Amino acid sequence: MPSPFDAHLDPVDANYQPLTPLTFLRRSAAVFPDKTAIIHGDWRCNYRDFYARSRQLASALKQRGVGKGDTVSVMAANIPPLLEAHYGVPMIGAVLNALNTRLDPAAIAFILEHADTKILFTDKGFSAAMKEALALTKATPTVIDIDDPLAESGELLGDEDYEAFIAAGDPKFDWQYPDDEWEALALNYTSGTTGNPKGVVFHHRGAYLNALGSVLSFRYDADTTYLWTLPMFHCNGWTHTWGLSVVGGTHVCLRQIDPPLIFDLIDRHKVTHMSGAPIVLNMLIHAPEGAKRSFAHGPVDIATGGAAPPSAVIAGMENMGFKVKHLYGLTESYGPSTECVWQDDWDDLSFDEQVGKVARQGVNVVTMHEQRVVNPDTLEEVPADAETVGEIVLRGNTIMKGYLKNKSATQEAFDGGWFHTGDLAVLHPDGYAEIKDRAKDIIISGGENISSLEVEEVLFRHPDIMEAAVVAMPHDKWGETPCAFVTTVSKGADLSAADVIAYCRDNLAHYKCPTKIVFGELPKTSTGKIQKFVLRDRAKES
């Protein structure tokens, strides 16, 4: 029998609207119209104009025939047009694909084709890679140049400039909400465990909730000034691209990691928050002493993820006036899904004990429905004994829709009603998770995923290499880098490590290239499978 609470109590326009992060910018434009929204060099943009420019972009795209379900790709540094694209593109139901600026041309070419990119905005600072990618791909997008004045060099590849393009649009364009909050909002590619990148599809609901979760976790407010040391292409900047608009915070753009410039920008603009992989923290610690500044406006909150920051890094950052927050997440979870929430009773612990607490991945963020550490075979939760290893699995509204055009990978990832991260962890008695191992074949270098299979495929193409296996090797600067174990054919006896690395650099993005080559026979099981766990131990010892 139907419940009386369901009778005549249906969702209608008055009591239900699809959740979308696009509403955040509209609100801030009304509440904080004259407040600075974006700083880029000497250029300033308030929230009124940020909203108007985003609407112009949406209008201009619609005039060019872009509509619901079309992909708009952007290859750009952390600059204003990429922020505007986070709003203007989905305002017409199109899907934003922010390209990883560190990818090699072949990977970019694959993505443009796989995503069916209709419009491509490309920053001239990346023209070398983009020119080659466009020559390789079968995709035929309309190419629009972003002629950023802060780009040091590069050439223009398209027939039109970004500013001219949006100038044709209407700053009062009447954009529409999505019909369904489950509609695709963004497309982000991750290396995953295969050579070709996988397209992770975000929906409006997930981005809306994750952005609100960021506001709660990082305590953003109208006085927040956020420096973009985290790539905006990475999980859409952990959804901070939308999250800052929730409270009317200020974005300080940054084209590339430059420690002296970062210290200058923090001091000049009274930056309150930053994010980045541990390598960013390490670079700041090792910046020239003359470049470092003390911050009269108070400590700077910096969130880090990808690997637990070493105690020396935490100490070094705190000594410089930073407060480190440790996170964990994946592209598939819109970025941070767990956080190491500080407990008051940790205040009385020694520094080393505090570091031990902070280094853990922690508990689910408030907008992630549930996180567990489970036996991957039974999905039963492991005991909270800090010893039993299980897999971290996630469930909630801030998990991706799935992988674009990859049904089998999507079904595998969601097996048993949970998203399987592939990361192994223990659960402490206080309920905080701590990762003990990563998905076996993924190398996380400087916060970016590298597929070992992709590197191996390149190595196998070398005429003097017979076998190859690639594993993660600890690295002081990058956290991890690829270490390649190779067996040469007889005629390749004179092949040197430098030769192999140079070959990889000619065929891969440089950050994916091995930093160490070890020659010799590869350990194998009785069935001929390479024992990568043995190689990982060897890499750690080298």
Kinemage of the C-alpha trace (Angstrom):
@kinemage 1
@onewidth
@group {chain A} dominant
@subgroup {mainchain}
@vectorlist {calphas} color= white
{ca met a 1} P 0.000 0.000 0.000
{ca pro a 2} L 1.442 3.419 -0.953
{ca ser a 3} L 2.636 5.555 1.911
{ca pro a 4} L 0.686 8.746 2.601
{ca phe a 5} L 4.044 10.501 2.476
{ca asp a 6} L 4.198 9.694 -1.242
{ca ala a 7} L 0.618 10.635 -2.182
{ca his a 8} L 0.410 13.948 -4.041
{ca leu a 9} L 3.957 14.757 -2.918
{ca asp a 10} L 5.783 14.564 -6.229
{ca pro a 11} L 8.854 16.528 -7.302
{ca val a 12} L 7.890 19.629 -9.274
{ca asp a 13} L 9.810 22.697 -10.373
{ca ala a 14} L 9.043 24.425 -7.102
{ca asn a 15} L 10.649 21.744 -4.915
{ca tyr a 16} L 13.198 20.040 -7.148
{ca gln a 17} L 15.967 21.371 -9.371
{ca pro a 18} L 18.957 19.371 -10.649
{ca leu a 19} L 22.102 20.022 -8.650
{ca thr a 20} L 24.830 21.682 -10.719
{ca pro a 21} L 27.957 23.642 -9.731
{ca leu a 22} L 27.051 26.233 -12.364
{ca thr a 23} L 24.708 27.828 -9.831
{ca phe a 24} L 27.696 28.718 -7.636
{ca leu a 25} L 29.041 31.268 -10.120
{ca arg a 26} L 25.622 32.776 -10.736
{ca arg a 27} L 25.180 33.295 -6.982
{ca ser a 28} L 28.635 34.800 -6.411
{ca ala a 29} L 28.097 37.184 -9.331
{ca ala a 30} L 24.986 38.420 -7.542
{ca val a 31} L 26.366 38.421 -3.994
{ca phe a 32} L 29.981 39.497 -4.689
{ca pro a 33} L 29.779 41.306 -8.055
{ca asp a 34} L 32.743 43.631 -7.438
{ca lys a 35} L 34.930 41.164 -5.532
{ca thr a 36} L 38.073 39.971 -7.295
{ca ala a 37} L 37.426 36.463 -8.611
{ca ile a 38} L 40.570 35.860 -10.695
{ca ile a 39} L 44.104 37.230 -10.638
{ca his a 40} L 46.468 36.460 -13.509
{ca gly a 41} L 49.645 38.507 -13.518
{ca asp a 42} L 48.475 42.117 -13.566
{ca trp a 43} L 45.029 41.150 -14.908
{ca arg a 44} L 42.027 41.186 -12.558
{ca cys a 45} L 38.479 39.973 -13.058
{ca asn a 46} L 35.591 40.413 -10.625
{ca tyr a 47} L 32.728 37.966 -10.192
{ca arg a 48} L 30.350 40.033 -12.329
{ca asp a 49} L 32.740 39.812 -15.268
{ca phe a 50} L 33.734 36.204 -14.571
{ca tyr a 51} L 30.083 35.236 -14.926
{ca ala a 52} L 29.596 37.424 -18.014
{ca arg a 53} L 32.683 36.018 -19.763
{ca ser a 54} L 31.573 32.451 -19.011
{ca arg a 55} L 28.176 33.210 -20.517
{ca gln a 56} L 29.870 34.745 -23.554
{ca leu a 57} L 31.848 31.533 -23.995
{ca ala a 58} L 28.671 29.452 -23.751
{ca ser a 59} L 26.924 31.677 -26.274
{ca ala a 60} L 29.858 31.608 -28.713
{ca leu a 61} L 30.081 27.819 -28.509
{ca lys a 62} L 26.368 27.476 -29.221
{ca gln a 63} L 26.727 29.752 -32.249
{ca arg a 64} L 29.347 27.306 -33.563
{ca gly a 65} L 26.958 24.400 -33.296
{ca val a 66} L 28.187 22.953 -30.005
{ca gly a 67} L 25.390 21.446 -27.962
{ca lys a 68} L 24.370 18.866 -25.427
{ca gly a 69} L 26.737 15.910 -25.247
{ca asp a 70} L 29.460 17.472 -27.407
{ca thr a 71} L 33.027 17.474 -26.094
{ca val a 72} L 35.055 20.659 -25.790
{ca ser a 73} L 38.736 20.027 -25.018
{ca val a 74} L 41.080 22.572 -23.468
{ca met a 75} L 44.863 22.300 -23.410
{ca ala a 76} L 45.964 25.068 -21.104
{ca ala a 77} L 47.948 25.995 -18.045
{ca asn a 78} L 46.196 27.309 -14.927
{ca ile a 79} L 44.878 30.423 -16.644
{ca pro a 80} L 41.533 32.307 -16.747
{ca pro a 81} L 40.166 30.722 -19.971
{ca leu a 82} L 40.337 27.281 -18.351
{ca leu a 83} L 38.393 28.559 -15.336
{ca glu a 84} L 35.811 30.114 -17.660
{ca ala a 85} L 35.512 26.826 -19.557
{ca his a 86} L 34.468 25.065 -16.341
{ca tyr a 87} L 31.278 27.111 -16.495
{ca gly a 88} L 30.783 28.163 -20.099
{ca val a 89} L 31.102 24.698 -21.618
{ca pro a 90} L 28.505 22.919 -19.416
{ca met a 91} L 26.149 25.937 -19.591
{ca ile a 92} L 25.033 24.569 -22.983
{ca gly a 93} L 25.081 20.918 -21.947
{ca ala a 94} L 28.484 20.251 -23.507
{ca val a 95} L 31.200 18.259 -21.724
{ca leu a 96} L 34.506 19.802 -20.664
{ca asn a 97} L 37.675 17.821 -21.299
{ca ala a 98} L 40.630 19.520 -19.600
{ca leu a 99} L 43.735 17.930 -21.118
{ca asn a 100} L 46.757 16.915 -19.086
{ca thr a 101} L 49.489 19.338 -20.127
{ca arg a 102} L 52.181 16.734 -19.422
{ca leu a 103} L 50.931 14.163 -21.932
{ca asp a 104} L 52.881 13.172 -25.017
{ca pro a 105} L 51.425 13.944 -28.470
{ca ala a 106} L 50.317 10.352 -29.126
{ca ala a 107} L 48.241 10.250 -25.939
{ca ile a 108} L 46.707 13.641 -26.712
{ca ala a 109} L 45.869 12.468 -30.224
{ca phe a 110} L 44.151 9.375 -28.808
{ca ile a 111} L 42.084 11.464 -26.384
{ca leu a 112} L 40.912 13.951 -29.009
{ca glu a 113} L 39.718 11.068 -31.152
{ca his a 114} L 38.249 8.961 -28.329
{ca ala a 115} L 36.398 11.956 -26.878
{ca asp a 116} L 35.078 13.071 -30.300
{ca thr a 117} L 36.336 16.573 -29.545
{ca lys a 118} L 34.348 19.196 -31.478
{ca ile a 119} L 36.134 22.358 -30.313
{ca leu a 120} L 39.720 22.529 -29.064
{ca phe a 121} L 41.067 25.517 -27.172
{ca thr a 122} L 44.844 25.370 -27.048
{ca asp a 123} L 47.294 27.500 -25.073
{ca lys a 124} L 50.198 28.569 -27.286
{ca gly a 125} L 52.606 27.525 -24.532
{ca phe a 126} L 51.873 23.899 -25.447
{ca ser a 127} L 51.880 24.353 -29.212
{ca ala a 128} L 54.780 21.965 -29.860
{ca ala a 129} L 52.949 18.954 -28.418
{ca met a 130} L 49.577 20.049 -29.782
{ca lys a 131} L 50.884 20.563 -33.309
{ca glu a 132} L 52.187 17.009 -33.390
{ca ala a 133} L 49.043 15.633 -31.726
{ca leu a 134} L 46.797 17.284 -34.316
{ca ala a 135} L 48.921 15.746 -37.065
{ca leu a 136} L 48.543 12.294 -35.500
{ca thr a 137} L 44.836 12.250 -34.639
{ca lys a 138} L 41.911 11.413 -36.883
{ca ala a 139} L 39.820 13.930 -34.932
{ca thr a 140} L 39.056 17.188 -36.754
{ca pro a 141} L 38.113 19.724 -34.082
{ca thr a 142} L 37.857 23.449 -34.661
{ca val a 143} L 41.059 24.843 -33.138
{ca ile a 144} L 40.930 28.100 -31.162
{ca asp a 145} L 44.173 29.625 -29.855
{ca ile a 146} L 44.647 30.973 -26.342
{ca asp a 147} L 47.299 33.651 -26.748
{ca asp a 148} L 48.158 34.043 -23.069
{ca pro a 149} L 50.495 37.032 -22.579
{ca leu a 150} L 52.309 35.200 -19.772
{ca ala a 151} L 53.253 32.271 -22.019
{ca glu a 152} L 56.973 32.584 -22.686
{ca ser a 153} L 56.874 31.140 -26.192
{ca gly a 154} L 54.852 29.090 -28.669
{ca glu a 155} L 53.015 29.449 -31.945
{ca leu a 156} L 49.374 29.908 -32.841
{ca leu a 157} L 47.844 26.819 -34.468
{ca gly a 158} L 44.228 27.793 -35.102
{ca asp a 159} L 42.417 30.281 -37.261
{ca glu a 160} L 40.977 32.300 -34.385
{ca asp a 161} L 41.926 33.755 -31.014
{ca tyr a 162} L 40.053 32.938 -27.799
{ca glu a 163} L 39.285 36.574 -26.958
{ca ala a 164} L 37.881 37.185 -30.448
{ca phe a 165} L 35.892 33.966 -30.179
{ca ile a 166} L 34.104 34.861 -26.941
{ca ala a 167} L 33.659 38.493 -28.011
{ca ala a 168} L 31.048 37.213 -30.468
{ca gly a 169} L 29.059 35.746 -27.577
{ca asp a 170} L 26.312 37.313 -25.483
{ca pro a 171} L 27.390 38.239 -21.911
{ca lys a 172} L 23.720 37.933 -20.885
{ca phe a 173} L 23.240 34.569 -22.577
{ca asp a 174} L 20.264 32.686 -21.115
{ca trp a 175} L 21.971 29.419 -20.252
{ca gln a 176} L 20.012 26.418 -19.054
{ca tyr a 177} L 20.328 24.010 -16.160
{ca pro a 178} L 20.868 20.347 -17.043
{ca asp a 179} L 17.641 18.414 -17.444
{ca asp a 180} L 19.088 15.797 -15.127
{ca glu a 181} L 21.857 16.203 -12.545
{ca trp a 182} L 23.199 12.836 -13.759
{ca glu a 183} L 24.129 14.395 -17.104
{ca ala a 184} L 27.816 14.435 -18.000
{ca leu a 185} L 29.678 17.581 -16.948
{ca ala a 186} L 33.346 16.786 -17.471
{ca leu a 187} L 35.608 14.147 -18.975
{ca asn a 188} L 39.018 13.443 -17.444
{ca tyr a 189} L 41.475 10.866 -18.688
{ca thr a 190} L 43.508 8.688 -16.366
{ca ser a 191} L 46.216 6.177 -17.202
{ca gly a 192} L 44.540 3.437 -15.189
{ca thr a 193} L 46.169 0.032 -15.614
{ca thr a 194} L 46.254 -0.068 -19.409
{ca gly a 195} L 48.335 1.706 -21.998
{ca asn a 196} L 45.572 3.878 -23.472
{ca pro a 197} L 44.023 6.442 -21.097
{ca lys a 198} L 40.512 5.789 -19.753
{ca gly a 199} L 37.905 8.532 -19.919
{ca val a 200} L 36.390 9.211 -16.501
{ca val a 201} L 32.966 10.832 -16.785
{ca phe a 202} L 31.841 13.294 -14.081
{ca his a 203} L 28.203 14.296 -13.566
{ca his a 204} L 26.740 17.591 -12.318
{ca arg a 205} L 25.546 16.138 -9.009
{ca gly a 206} L 28.949 14.741 -8.097
{ca ala a 207} L 30.789 17.963 -8.920
{ca tyr a 208} L 28.257 20.016 -6.934
{ca leu a 209} L 28.603 17.829 -3.853
{ca asn a 210} L 32.379 17.417 -4.043
{ca ala a 211} L 32.819 21.171 -4.370
{ca leu a 212} L 30.727 21.673 -1.229
{ca gly a 213} L 32.771 18.977 0.486
{ca ser a 214} L 35.941 20.921 -0.339
{ca val a 215} L 34.483 24.049 1.227
{ca leu a 216} L 33.786 22.132 4.430
{ca ser a 217} L 37.087 20.236 4.507
{ca phe a 218} L 39.292 23.248 3.747
{ca arg a 219} L 37.120 25.830 5.526
{ca tyr a 220} L 36.831 28.136 2.555
{ca asp a 221} L 35.037 31.460 3.005
{ca ala a 222} L 34.772 34.826 1.287
{ca asp a 223} L 38.270 35.727 2.536
{ca thr a 224} L 39.854 32.672 0.905
{ca thr a 225} L 42.574 33.353 -1.653
{ca tyr a 226} L 43.603 30.169 -3.449
{ca leu a 227} L 46.881 29.837 -5.355
{ca trp a 228} L 46.701 27.361 -8.238
{ca thr a 229} L 49.739 25.163 -7.555
{ca leu a 230} L 47.518 22.167 -8.384
{ca pro a 231} L 46.836 21.567 -12.109
{ca met a 232} L 43.286 22.517 -13.061
{ca phe a 233} L 43.269 19.531 -15.418
{ca his a 234} L 43.706 17.144 -12.481
{ca cys a 235} L 40.161 16.061 -11.490
{ca asn a 236} L 39.088 19.580 -12.518
{ca gly a 237} L 41.419 20.931 -9.886
{ca trp a 238} L 39.905 18.594 -7.249
{ca thr a 239} L 36.660 20.526 -8.063
{ca his a 240} L 38.129 23.712 -6.548
{ca thr a 241} L 37.461 25.295 -9.957
{ca trp a 242} L 33.817 25.271 -8.845
{ca gly a 243} L 34.329 25.208 -5.067
{ca leu a 244} L 35.828 28.697 -4.785
{ca ser a 245} L 32.653 30.114 -6.328
{ca val a 246} L 30.573 28.643 -3.501
{ca val a 247} L 31.973 31.251 -1.121
{ca gly a 248} L 33.229 33.945 -3.488
{ca gly a 249} L 36.908 33.180 -2.984
{ca thr a 250} L 39.730 34.472 -5.168
{ca his a 251} L 41.657 32.381 -7.709
{ca val a 252} L 45.327 33.270 -8.192
{ca cys a 253} L 46.450 31.690 -11.466
{ca leu a 254} L 49.889 30.146 -11.960
{ca arg a 255} L 51.232 28.854 -15.278
{ca gln a 256} L 53.929 26.612 -13.829
{ca ile a 257} L 55.552 25.626 -10.553
{ca asp a 258} L 58.169 28.245 -9.789
{ca pro a 259} L 59.068 28.338 -6.049
{ca pro a 260} L 60.363 31.947 -5.960
{ca leu a 261} L 57.244 33.130 -7.790
{ca ile a 262} L 55.020 31.075 -5.493
{ca phe a 263} L 56.503 32.694 -2.382
{ca asp a 264} L 56.105 36.106 -4.004
{ca leu a 265} L 52.452 35.485 -4.931
{ca ile a 266} L 51.622 34.146 -1.463
{ca asp a 267} L 53.042 37.268 0.133
{ca arg a 268} L 51.689 39.738 -2.450
{ca his a 269} L 48.117 38.412 -2.567
{ca lys a 270} L 47.870 37.130 1.023
{ca val a 271} L 47.209 33.585 -0.173
{ca thr a 272} L 45.373 31.447 2.387
{ca his a 273} L 45.096 28.057 0.630
{ca met a 274} L 47.007 25.884 -1.849
{ca ser a 275} L 47.040 22.261 -3.000
{ca gly a 276} L 49.560 19.986 -4.669
{ca ala a 277} L 51.447 16.725 -4.778
{ca pro a 278} L 54.241 16.206 -2.202
{ca ile a 279} L 56.789 17.212 -4.844
{ca val a 280} L 55.405 20.765 -4.745
{ca leu a 281} L 55.995 20.886 -1.000
{ca asn a 282} L 59.491 19.541 -1.434
{ca met a 283} L 60.308 22.124 -4.100
{ca leu a 284} L 59.186 24.927 -1.788
{ca ile a 285} L 61.348 23.596 1.039
{ca his a 286} L 64.392 23.503 -1.241
{ca ala a 287} L 63.791 26.890 -2.822
{ca pro a 288} L 66.656 29.395 -2.625
{ca glu a 289} L 66.770 30.942 0.830
{ca gly a 290} L 66.621 34.397 -0.691
{ca ala a 291} L 63.278 33.548 -2.316
{ca lys a 292} L 61.536 32.403 0.855
{ca arg a 293} L 59.240 34.750 2.732
{ca ser a 294} L 57.579 34.890 6.129
{ca phe a 295} L 53.833 35.400 5.970
{ca ala a 296} L 52.520 38.202 8.147
{ca his a 297} L 48.934 37.365 7.214
{ca gly a 298} L 49.110 33.993 8.994
{ca pro a 299} L 49.711 30.312 8.151
{ca val a 300} L 48.938 29.036 4.659
{ca asp a 301} L 46.863 25.861 4.451
{ca ile a 302} L 48.238 23.422 1.883
{ca ala a 303} L 46.525 20.147 1.009
{ca thr a 304} L 48.584 17.314 -0.420
{ca gly a 305} L 47.814 13.873 -1.795
{ca gly a 306} L 49.239 11.130 -3.990
{ca ala a 307} L 51.666 9.905 -1.334
{ca ala a 308} L 52.080 10.426 2.391
{ca pro a 309} L 54.344 13.430 2.935
{ca pro a 310} L 57.547 12.438 4.782
{ca ser a 311} L 57.959 13.839 8.279
{ca ala a 312} L 60.853 16.029 7.114
{ca val a 313} L 58.561 17.613 4.514
{ca ile a 314} L 55.815 18.281 7.068
{ca ala a 315} L 58.364 19.789 9.473
{ca gly a 316} L 59.949 21.877 6.738
{ca met a 317} L 56.597 23.245 5.589
{ca glu a 318} L 55.461 24.076 9.118
{ca asn a 319} L 58.728 25.892 9.780
{ca met a 320} L 57.998 28.098 6.758
{ca gly a 321} L 54.471 28.980 7.888
{ca phe a 322} L 52.409 26.291 6.157
{ca lys a 323} L 49.846 23.934 7.640
{ca val a 324} L 49.744 20.575 5.837
{ca lys a 325} L 46.520 18.604 5.307
{ca his a 326} L 46.761 15.054 3.964
{ca leu a 327} L 44.165 13.742 1.496
{ca tyr a 328} L 43.522 10.659 -0.608
{ca gly a 329} L 41.467 10.169 -3.727
{ca leu a 330} L 41.384 9.298 -7.393
{ca thr a 331} L 40.171 10.834 -10.619
{ca glu a 332} L 37.213 8.460 -10.377
{ca ser a 333} L 36.191 10.069 -7.057
{ca tyr a 334} L 36.459 13.687 -8.262
{ca gly a 335} L 39.726 14.006 -6.380
{ca pro a 336} L 39.839 13.840 -2.562
{ca ser a 337} L 37.544 11.189 -1.133
{ca thr a 338} L 39.183 10.887 2.282
{ca glu a 339} L 40.918 13.322 4.591
{ca cys a 340} L 43.013 13.051 7.705
{ca val a 341} L 40.802 15.007 10.102
{ca trp a 342} L 42.793 16.501 12.973
{ca gln a 343} L 41.681 15.445 16.454
{ca asp a 344} L 42.095 17.749 19.446
{ca asp a 345} L 43.851 15.111 21.547
{ca trp a 346} L 46.665 15.011 18.951
{ca asp a 347} L 47.755 18.433 20.195
{ca asp a 348} L 49.448 16.804 23.192
{ca leu a 349} L 51.385 14.253 21.129
{ca ser a 350} L 55.050 14.562 20.243
{ca phe a 351} L 55.895 15.851 16.773
{ca asp a 352} L 56.811 12.360 15.533
{ca glu a 353} L 53.524 10.985 16.866
{ca gln a 354} L 51.597 13.783 15.188
{ca val a 355} L 53.345 13.047 11.891
{ca gly a 356} L 52.338 9.400 12.234
{ca lys a 357} L 48.726 10.475 12.582
{ca val a 358} L 48.799 13.026 9.753
{ca ala a 359} L 50.480 10.614 7.327
{ca arg a 360} L 47.390 8.396 7.280
{ca gln a 361} L 44.759 8.733 4.577
{ca gly a 362} L 42.027 9.064 7.213
{ca val a 363} L 38.250 8.995 6.909
{ca asn a 364} L 35.766 9.753 4.164
{ca val a 365} L 35.050 13.407 3.408
{ca val a 366} L 31.571 14.445 4.430
{ca thr a 367} L 30.173 14.264 0.868
{ca met a 368} L 31.530 10.746 0.226
{ca his a 369} L 28.799 8.362 1.367
{ca glu a 370} L 31.036 5.581 2.599
{ca gln a 371} L 34.615 4.326 2.607
{ca arg a 372} L 35.647 0.858 3.728
{ca val a 373} L 38.753 -1.287 3.853
{ca val a 374} L 37.631 -4.757 2.837
{ca asn a 375} L 38.754 -8.205 1.875
{ca pro a 376} L 38.646 -7.816 -1.946
{ca asp a 377} L 37.301 -11.349 -2.393
{ca thr a 378} L 34.465 -11.237 0.149
{ca leu a 379} L 33.938 -7.457 0.539
{ca glu a 380} L 33.859 -8.016 4.300
{ca glu a 381} L 35.424 -5.173 6.261
{ca val a 382} L 38.824 -5.957 7.747
{ca pro a 383} L 39.295 -5.661 11.523
{ca ala a 384} L 40.463 -2.265 12.767
{ca asp a 385} L 43.749 -3.664 14.048
{ca ala a 386} L 46.210 -1.600 11.961
{ca glu a 387} L 47.616 -4.871 10.610
{ca thr a 388} L 45.108 -6.661 8.381
{ca val a 389} L 45.495 -5.448 4.799
{ca gly a 390} L 42.461 -4.928 2.585
{ca glu a 391} L 41.354 -2.875 -0.391
{ca ile a 392} L 39.922 0.620 -0.070
{ca val a 393} L 36.466 0.704 -1.649
{ca leu a 394} L 34.180 3.711 -1.996
{ca arg a 395} L 30.487 4.322 -2.494
{ca gly a 396} L 28.592 7.542 -2.978
{ca asn a 397} L 27.387 10.390 -5.144
{ca thr a 398} L 30.905 11.663 -5.777
{ca ile a 399} L 31.964 8.604 -7.753
{ca met a 400} L 32.201 8.865 -11.545
{ca lys a 401} L 29.434 7.817 -13.905
{ca gly a 402} L 31.900 5.363 -15.387
{ca tyr a 403} L 34.507 5.072 -18.146
{ca leu a 404} L 33.586 6.495 -21.535
{ca lys a 405} L 33.016 3.799 -24.180
{ca asn a 406} L 34.391 1.134 -21.830
{ca lys a 407} L 31.573 -0.944 -20.390
{ca ser a 408} L 33.743 -3.815 -19.164
{ca ala a 409} L 36.116 -1.532 -17.247
{ca thr a 410} L 33.145 0.269 -15.684
{ca gln a 411} L 31.516 -2.979 -14.573
{ca glu a 412} L 34.791 -4.240 -13.137
{ca ala a 413} L 35.358 -1.007 -11.212
{ca phe a 414} L 31.849 -1.170 -9.692
{ca asp a 415} L 31.826 -4.896 -8.937
{ca gly a 416} L 29.749 -5.747 -5.867
{ca gly a 417} L 28.230 -2.288 -5.595
{ca trp a 418} L 31.465 -0.545 -4.616
{ca phe a 419} L 34.098 1.399 -6.497
{ca his a 420} L 37.318 -0.603 -6.234
{ca thr a 421} L 40.313 1.703 -5.875
{ca gly a 422} L 42.921 -1.040 -6.177
{ca asp a 423} L 44.778 0.521 -3.236
{ca leu a 424} L 45.582 -1.669 -0.262
{ca ala a 425} L 45.336 -0.320 3.274
{ca val a 426} L 44.932 -1.143 6.942
{ca leu a 427} L 42.271 0.216 9.261
{ca his a 428} L 43.395 1.678 12.578
{ca pro a 429} L 41.397 1.290 15.800
{ca asp a 430} L 40.215 4.901 15.503
{ca gly a 431} L 38.718 4.162 12.072
{ca tyr a 432} L 41.418 5.948 10.077
{ca ala a 433} L 42.692 4.163 6.982
{ca glu a 434} L 46.366 4.001 6.048
{ca ile a 435} L 47.506 2.865 2.599
{ca lys a 436} L 50.177 0.181 2.610
{ca asp a 437} L 50.494 -0.506 -1.114
{ca arg a 438} L 49.214 0.846 -4.393
{ca ala a 439} L 47.574 -0.708 -7.385
{ca lys a 440} L 50.432 -2.912 -8.440
{ca asp a 441} L 51.238 -1.617 -11.873
{ca ile a 442} L 50.600 2.094 -11.430
{ca ile a 443} L 53.464 4.458 -10.722
{ca ile a 444} L 52.546 7.797 -9.128
{ca ser a 445} L 55.180 10.358 -10.022
{ca gly a 446} L 54.701 13.948 -8.940
{ca gly a 447} L 51.010 13.229 -8.368
{ca glu a 448} L 50.482 11.858 -11.902
{ca asn a 449} L 49.618 8.262 -12.788
{ca ile a 450} L 51.970 6.417 -15.126
{ca ser a 451} L 50.950 3.116 -16.693
{ca ser a 452} L 53.791 0.608 -16.501
{ca leu a 453} L 52.285 -1.194 -19.488
{ca glu a 454} L 52.572 1.934 -21.614
{ca val a 455} L 56.279 2.274 -20.786
{ca glu a 456} L 56.842 -1.444 -21.348
{ca glu a 457} L 55.180 -1.236 -24.751
{ca val a 458} L 57.702 1.408 -25.830
{ca leu a 459} L 60.622 -0.625 -24.462
{ca phe a 460} L 59.487 -3.733 -26.295
{ca arg a 461} L 59.600 -1.792 -29.566
{ca his a 462} L 63.340 -1.230 -29.187
{ca pro a 463} L 65.121 -3.621 -31.571
{ca asp a 464} L 67.764 -4.578 -28.991
{ca ile a 465} L 65.385 -5.286 -26.082
{ca met a 466} L 63.906 -8.744 -25.725
{ca glu a 467} L 61.955 -8.408 -22.472
{ca ala a 468} L 61.032 -5.514 -20.205
{ca ala a 469} L 59.218 -4.915 -16.938
{ca val a 470} L 58.624 -1.547 -15.281
{ca val a 471} L 57.927 -0.935 -11.596
{ca ala a 472} L 57.862 2.006 -9.215
{ca met a 473} L 61.097 3.097 -7.596
{ca pro a 474} L 61.206 5.507 -4.626
{ca his a 475} L 62.452 8.965 -5.569
{ca asp a 476} L 63.301 11.851 -3.229
{ca lys a 477} L 61.858 14.521 -5.532
{ca trp a 478} L 58.984 12.876 -7.412
{ca gly a 479} L 57.836 10.340 -4.797
{ca glu a 480} L 58.115 7.534 -7.350
{ca thr a 481} L 59.623 7.179 -10.798
{ca pro a 482} L 59.696 4.258 -13.250
{ca cys a 483} L 62.515 1.734 -12.962
{ca ala a 484} L 62.900 -0.514 -16.001
{ca phe a 485} L 64.320 -4.033 -15.892
{ca val a 486} L 65.314 -5.188 -19.364
{ca thr a 487} L 66.775 -8.244 -21.039
{ca thr a 488} L 68.574 -7.528 -24.288
{ca val a 489} L 68.873 -9.671 -27.385
{ca ser a 490} L 72.397 -10.915 -28.050
{ca lys a 491} L 73.229 -8.092 -30.458
{ca gly a 492} L 72.161 -5.577 -27.850
{ca ala a 493} L 74.942 -6.446 -25.434
{ca asp a 494} L 76.446 -2.967 -25.843
{ca leu a 495} L 73.149 -1.176 -25.134
{ca ser a 496} L 73.644 1.309 -22.302
{ca ala a 497} L 71.195 2.668 -19.738
{ca ala a 498} L 71.646 6.125 -21.263
{ca asp a 499} L 70.698 4.724 -24.680
{ca val a 500} L 67.467 3.232 -23.305
{ca ile a 501} L 66.487 6.380 -21.421
{ca ala a 502} L 67.150 8.523 -24.493
{ca tyr a 503} L 65.005 6.170 -26.584
{ca cys a 504} L 62.150 6.461 -24.070
{ca arg a 505} L 62.404 10.247 -24.043
{ca asp a 506} L 61.973 10.213 -27.820
{ca asn a 507} L 58.797 8.141 -27.550
{ca leu a 508} L 57.124 9.116 -24.274
{ca ala a 509} L 56.258 12.171 -22.238
{ca his a 510} L 59.430 12.819 -20.248
{ca tyr a 511} L 57.781 12.334 -16.854
{ca lys a 512} L 56.864 8.783 -17.870
{ca cys a 513} L 60.431 7.803 -18.754
{ca pro a 514} L 62.465 5.437 -16.534
{ca thr a 515} L 65.103 7.120 -14.402
{ca lys a 516} L 66.971 3.842 -13.891
{ca ile a 517} L 67.643 0.869 -16.189
{ca val a 518} L 68.660 -2.519 -14.817
{ca phe a 519} L 69.936 -5.153 -17.256
{ca gly a 520} L 69.586 -8.887 -16.685
{ca glu a 521} L 67.229 -11.845 -16.665
{ca leu a 522} L 63.732 -11.203 -15.330
{ca pro a 523} L 62.427 -13.380 -12.454
{ca lys a 524} L 59.433 -15.483 -13.499
{ca thr a 525} L 56.953 -17.958 -12.090
{ca ser a 526} L 56.729 -21.521 -13.336
{ca thr a 527} L 54.097 -20.398 -15.823
{ca gly a 528} L 56.354 -17.689 -17.236
{ca lys a 529} L 54.753 -14.675 -15.517
{ca ile a 530} L 57.193 -11.957 -14.509
{ca gln a 531} L 57.389 -11.589 -10.726
{ca lys a 532} L 57.004 -7.869 -10.324
{ca phe a 533} L 56.969 -8.061 -6.549
{ca val a 534} L 60.595 -9.258 -6.741
{ca leu a 535} L 61.472 -6.363 -9.023
{ca arg a 536} L 59.822 -3.866 -6.689
{ca asp a 537} L 62.036 -5.063 -3.856
{ca arg a 538} L 65.105 -4.767 -6.077
{ca ala a 539} L 64.107 -1.261 -7.130
{ca lys a 540} L 63.787 -0.189 -3.495
{ca glu a 541} L 67.241 -1.543 -2.748
{ca ser a 542} L 68.925 0.154 -5.712
